[in-house]
Amino acid sequence: MVQQFQQVTFIQIDTEYQGQRIDNFLFTYLKGLPKTRVYRLLRKGEIRVNKKRVKPNYRLLANDQLRIPPVTLAIKFEPKIVLAQYQFIENRVIYENKRWLVINKPQGLAVHGGSGQSFGLIEILRKLRSQASFLELVHRLDKATSGCLLVAKKNSSLRFIHQLLRDKQVNKVYLALVAGDWAESCEINQPLQKNILSSGERMVTVSAQGKASITLFKPLYRFGNYTLVQAYPKTGRTHQIRVHAKYAGHTIIGDEKYGNINKIEQLAIKRLFLHAFKLEFADQEQTYCFKAPLDDNFTNLLDRLDINWRQSMKSLAI
């Protein structure tokens, strides 16, 4: 399926997109057009700003006039989403304003379509809120991980928080149930490298050739052969907490990719026990701190291991 712009189109940039690079703007505006084609159109001067050629790194100004030549865009197949099955998603919104929303992502739901998933949380949100002009993921969580997920409702807020992430001004705290008795807090400072197996599966390993990666772990409560820990990722690498926990000798319970402990057999509960618990950042001179409650299948397991854990965790409001 294709969409055609059969004639030259002129668009005027409003303040929402001021400061954005023109190539990034075009990737969204001309979604379905290969990036190589976008760069070729810019290089040849077929896309112009105020009648002038510009480079891909040109930053847009309010009231700039863009000339878009005739192009053909490939439109991806739109997945069929039965909204009645996902109305509960609205009840998992923790906070919302005009700029963004925070949602407690359920475990087992991908954040977006792709890699065998026809759709994910962001596509569901767009269906539930069909009148919204802009909804984009600010960051990602693994399908198997639950907890705080930030979604931008404006392009300007998306770019703003992406800059906060680059500047390491967004604090994230995770909760994980790991194997073994983790006695003391420690910092794991080990580089991580992404690898693609012959099967197409993505794996991450500790490697000197990888990217710098740091995670701070703090034990919260011991359950004999298991420990509930807080994890503070200082960097944002793929599968960072999972791989660093394994490196420390304490595989996260339910981690089928990086551990031998797939589930606690006697409790018959199967999931990855990793939860994005807290998200904190400053926006428009106000500091926001959000906490996502643990899902029942997480807390039920902890109750069965030791009912007294709740009393010890009251100060954290878990």
N, C-alpha and C positions, 0 to 999 in steps of 0.2 A: 504494500500500500504506500502511495506517495502523496505528497502535497507540493503543489507547484506555485511559485511566485512568477507569474508569466510576464510581468513587466517590472520596470525599475520602481522600487519602493523607497520613499523617504520617510524616516522616522525621527522624531525629536526626543532627545534625552531629557528625562526629568531629574529632579534632585535625588531621587532614590538611587540612581546609578552613578552619580557623580563620584569620581575617584576610582571607578573600576576600570581595569585594563580592557581595551576594546576586544582583544581576542577572547577573554573570558566572557564578556557580554555576548559576543557572537556565538560562542559555543552553546549558550542557552537559547538565544533568540532564534538561531538557525539549527535547533536541535534536530539531529538526523543527517546533517551535512558533515562529512568527514572533516576532522581537524586539518588535515593536509590541504583540503579544498579551501577552507577558511583562510589559511595562511597564503595560499596561492592567489586568492581574490584580493587580499590586502597588498601582496607584493606587486601585483599587476595594476593596482590602482582602481580596480573595479568596485571595491568598497572604499568610499571616501568620507571624510568628515569635513563639513563646511567647504565642500568642493576641492579639498586638498587630500593628497596621499598621506597616510599615516603609517607608522610602524606598529607591529603587534603589541608593543608595550605602552602605546599611547593611552593615557588615562583620560576618561571621558569627563566632560564638563557639562553642567546643567545647560540646556538649550542647544547643545551641539546637534547638528543635523547630519544624520547618516544616510548615505546613498547605498541601497542594497540592490544589486543587479538581479535579473531573473535567475532563479535557482530552483532545483528540485530536491525536496527533502524526503528521505525515507522515514516513514512513520512506523514505529514498532507496534506489533500486535498488542492491543490492550487486554490485559487479563480479566477474566470474569470473576468478580468478587461478590459473593453473596453477603450483602451488608448485614443482614439479620444475624449472621454468625459472628459479627465483629462489633456489635453495638457496645459490648463491654469495654472496648478500647477507650471510649469517652470517659468511662468511670475511672480510668487509670491515669488521667491527666492530673498531675500534682499541682501545677501552677500555670497560669497563662496571662499574658498581657498583649499589647498590640505588636510587640516586636518578636516574641518567641513563646514557646510553650515547653514545659518539662513533663515527660510522661514516664511512668513506671513500666518499662517494657517487660512483657511476660516472657518467661523462659520458653524456648522452643519456637519462637517466632523470629524469622529473619527481619532485619531492619529494612531491606529492600530486595527487589527481585534480582535474579541472576544466579549463576552457579547452580542451576537445577531448580531454583525457586521462581515460580511464575510471578509472584508478588510478595511484598513484605509489608512491614508496618507503615512505611511512608506512603505506599500506594493505597493502603486501607484508609489512612488519614485523609488523603486527597479525595477519596470517594465519599467518606463521611462528611467532609467539608467541601463539597463541590463548588461552593461560592468563593472559596479562598483563592486569591490570585497567585499566592506564592507560599509554598511549603517545602522546605528543604532540610535534610539532615545536617546538623552541625558537626556531628562526629558519629562514630559507629560502635556497636556492641556485637559480639559474636551471637549467632543464633541461639546458642546454648546458655548465654549469660542473660540474667535478668537485671532490672534496675534502671537508674536515672539515664534518660536519653533526652538530649536537647534538640528541638526542631525550630528553625528560623521561620518567621512569618513575613520577613522583608529581606530583600537582597542586602540592604545596608547593615542590618543586624547580623546577617550571615557573615559578611566580610569583617565586621567589627569583632565578633567572637572568634573567628578564625585567627585574627591578629592576636587576641588574648591567648589563644592556644599556642601560637608560635612564640609568644613572649613568656610562656609558662606562667600565666596569670590565672589559669583555671585549675582549681584544686579538686582532685578526684580521690575518693576513698572507696575501696571495695571491701566486701566481707567474703571470706572463703573458708570452707571446712576442708582441712587437709589431713592427710594420713600422718600418724605419728605424734609424739609429744614434742611440740615446738616450744622450747624452754625460754628463749630470749629473743628480744628484738634484734634485727640485723638488716643491713643494707646489702642487697645483691647488685653489684656493679659488673655486669657481664654483657658484652656486645652480642646482638642477635642478628641472625641472617635468615632471610626467607628463602625457601627452596621449593621447587615444584617437582613432585615425584612423577614417574612415568605414567601413573594413573591419572595425573592432573590434580591430585590432592596437594594442598598447600601445607607445608610444614615449616616450623621455625626452630632453629638450633642455635646454641651458644657457639659462636665462632669468632676468632680473632679478625676475620674479614667482614664481620657484621657491623651494624650501626651501634653506637654507644647507647646503652640501656640501663636504667637504674630503677630499682623498686625497693622501697622500705617495707619490711614486714614487722608487725607487732602482734604477739599472741594476746588473745583476750580471755579465752576460757578453755580449759583442758577437759576432755571427755575420755580420759584413759588413753585409748589408742588413736584418738583424733584430737585436733585442736582447731578452735575457731580463731581466725586471725584477721587483722586489718591489713590491707595492702595499699600502699601509697605509691602509685606509679609516677616517677619524676620525669619520665619520657613516655611517649605514646606509641610504642611499637606493637605490631600485630602479635597477639597471643603472649604479650610480655609477661603478665602475671603468672600465667599457666606454666610457661617455660622456666621462669625464674624460681617458681615454687618447686618445680621438679629438680632444678639445679641444686636447690637447698636441701634436697632429700625429703621433701614433703609434698608429694603429688596431691593436687586438688581432687577431692572425692568426686567420682563421676566423670573424670576426664579420660575419655576413651582414646583420644588422640595422643596424649603425652604420658599416660600412666598405665599401670597394670591393674589399678583398682577402678573397675568400671561401675561398681555399685556396692552397697552394703547388703549382701545377700539376705541376711536374716531379717532386714527391715523392708525388703522388696520395694525400695524406692530407687528410681533411676533418673538422674538429672545431673548436670554439672552444678556443683555447689559453689558457684561464683556469682556474686551480686554487686552491681554498681550502687553502693549505698548512699553516697553523698556527692553533691556537686556544688561548688562554690565559686562565684566570680562577681566582679563589680561591673555594673552597667549604668550609665547616666548618673554617676555620683551616688549610687546606691549599691550596697553589697547584698547579694542574694546567696542564701544557703538552703539547699533542698535535700531532703532525705526521702528515699523510697523504701517503704515498708517491705520486709521480707515476705515472699509468697508463703502460703500455707504449707506447701510440700517441703519447703526449707525449714520452717519453724517446727513442723511436726516431727521431722527427723531429730532435730536438736532436743525436743521434748522427750523423745523416746530414749535418747542417749543419756540425758540428765535433766530432769525438770527444773533443777535449781539454777540453770543458766540464766533464766529470765531475770531473776532477782539481781544477779551480778551485772546484767547489762542495762539496768534501768537508767543509769546516767547517760548512756548513749542513745536512749529512746529508740531502740531497735524494735 
